[in-house]
Amino acid sequence: QVQLVESGGGLAQPGGSLRLSCVVSGLVFSAYSMGWYHQAPGKQRGLVAAIFSSGTTTYGDSAKGRFTISRDDATNTVYLQMNNLNSEDTAAYYCHVRSNGDDYWGQGTQVTVFS
């Protein structure tokens, strides 16, 4: 079965950085687009960034210029490097893949930015 396991969340100060990782199993990782989403309390889950199997990337407005998504097909891992964090980045972050019409999510990793 498809499994996604995130890690790397935690506490950061404004202007700080964090790097999230998501290890995927149960599918041919290199063939799939991967995404990172975030969800703050009381808000809808929204796209942070996505990376296609070709390596092409796309970003949500809040992530542009600050976050970088990347992938390592050798280790079935997708990363999200988050720089210049601010309080609005506080949320649970989820890794996502769609396979055969089904959506798969990781368990989420919490990012909290505080001063």
C-alpha positions in Angstrom: 0.0 0.0 0.0 1.0 3.6 -0.5 2.5 5.2 2.5 3.9 8.7 3.1 5.9 9.6 6.2 6.7 13.2 6.9 9.4 14.6 9.3 11.2 17.8 10.0 8.6 20.0 11.5 9.0 21.9 14.7 9.5 25.3 16.2 11.1 28.2 14.4 11.5 31.9 15.0 10.4 34.5 12.4 13.0 34.6 9.7 14.2 31.1 10.5 14.3 28.0 8.4 13.0 24.4 8.5 13.4 21.5 6.1 10.6 19.0 5.8 11.0 15.5 4.4 8.5 13.0 3.1 9.5 9.4 2.3 7.1 7.5 0.0 6.6 3.8 -0.4 4.3 1.5 -2.3 4.6 3.1 -5.7 7.1 3.9 -8.4 8.0 7.3 -6.9 9.8 8.7 -9.9 6.7 8.5 -12.0 4.5 10.6 -9.8 4.0 14.3 -9.0 4.3 15.1 -5.4 2.9 18.0 -3.4 3.1 19.7 0.0 0.0 21.2 1.5 -0.6 23.1 4.7 -3.6 23.5 7.0 -3.9 26.0 9.8 -6.7 25.6 12.5 -10.0 26.6 11.1 -8.7 26.9 7.5 -8.9 24.8 4.4 -5.9 22.7 3.4 -4.0 24.5 0.6 -1.2 23.8 -1.8 2.2 25.0 -0.7 4.3 23.5 -3.6 4.3 20.7 -6.1 7.0 19.0 -8.1 6.2 16.9 -11.2 8.0 13.8 -12.2 10.0 15.9 -14.7 11.3 18.1 -11.9 9.1 21.1 -12.9 7.9 22.9 -9.8 5.0 25.1 -8.9 4.3 27.2 -5.8 1.4 28.7 -3.9 1.5 32.4 -3.6 2.6 32.3 0.1 5.6 30.1 -0.7 7.0 31.9 -3.8 10.5 33.2 -3.2 10.8 31.6 0.2 10.2 27.9 -0.1 11.8 25.3 -2.4 10.5 21.9 -3.2 12.8 19.2 -4.4 12.9 15.4 -4.9 15.3 12.6 -4.7 14.1 9.7 -6.8 16.9 7.4 -5.5 15.5 7.6 -2.0 11.8 8.1 -2.7 11.9 11.4 -0.8 10.4 14.8 -1.4 11.7 17.8 0.5 10.4 21.3 1.3 13.0 23.8 2.3 11.3 26.7 4.1 13.2 29.9 4.6 12.3 33.3 6.0 9.4 31.8 8.0 6.7 34.0 9.5 3.8 33.4 11.8 1.4 32.8 8.9 3.4 29.7 8.1 2.2 28.1 11.3 0.3 25.0 10.2 0.3 21.3 9.8 2.1 20.3 6.7 1.1 17.3 4.6 2.8 15.4 1.8 0.4 14.2 -1.0 0.4 12.0 -4.0 -2.4 10.9 -6.3 -2.2 7.4 -7.7 -4.9 5.7 -9.8 -7.4 8.3 -8.9 -6.9 8.0 -5.2 -5.4 10.7 -2.9 -2.8 9.6 -0.4 -1.7 11.8 2.5 1.0 11.6 5.2 0.2 12.0 8.8 1.3 15.6 8.8 4.1 17.4 10.6 3.5 20.6 12.6 5.4 23.8 11.9 5.1 26.5 14.5 6.6 29.9 14.0 6.8 32.1 17.1 8.8 35.0 18.4 
